[in-house]
Amino acid sequence: MRSRRGRPDPPPRTVWKLQADVERRPVRQPPVVTAERLDPGRLAKGARFRWATPAPATPTTVGAGLRIAEGRVPARP
């Protein structure tokens, strides 16, 4: 299978390893300022994490704040 850019799609295992490495998200996605896991132990389906990114300016705020997002790790392919 090929991506929209014409490159071969990486194997699901490779994608999982990148997505599951929550702590390194700021390295892979420069807009992410901080990232942390919220659960101890082995990363598994349903594990929680939190990351922060700069919030864009809006008509009522300046763009200096942070947007905090929380999520759960999806099921492994």
N, C-alpha and C positions, 0 to 999 in steps of 0.2 A: 504494500500500500504506500502511496506517496502523499505527502502533505500538500497544502496549497502552494507552497513555494517550490514544489517539484523535488524536494528532498525525500529520501526514504524516511518513513516514520520510524522512530526508535521502538524497540521491543517494549511491551507493557512493563516488564520487570525493571527496565532502566527508568521509565517514567515514574514508577512507584518509588524507587530509591530516591529520586530527586525530590518528589513531592513529600515523601515521608521525612526527609531531613529538615525538619522545621527550624532548628537552630541556625542552619546555614542559609536560610531564605534571604537575609539581607545581602549576602554575597552574590546570590543569583539574581535578585530583583532589587536593584539599587533604590527604588522608591520606598522599600521596606526599611524602616529605621531600626526597629528591634523585633525580635521574635523569640518566643519562649514556649516550652511545653508546660502544661498545667497539671499533668498526671505523672506520677513516678512509674518506673518499670519499663518494660518493653513496649515499644510503640505498636499499637494494634487498632483495629477498627473501633471507632468511637472515642479514641484518645483525644483530649482537648489541647488546644494551643491558642496563643494570642499573638497578634503582631500589631505594629503601629506604623502608619505612613503619614507623611505631611498632608494635612487637609487643605484643599484648594480654597482660595478666597471666594467669598460669596458677597452678595450686595450688602449683607449686614455684618460680616466678619472679615478679618484679615486672614491671609493664608499661612499664619505662623503656628496654628494649632496642630495637634496630632489626631488622626482618626484611629481608634482602636477597634480591631476586628477580632472576634473570637470564632473559632470553628471547630469542627471535628474531622478527624482523619477518615477518609472514605474506606470502603472495603477494598482489600487487596485484590488486584486482578487475577 
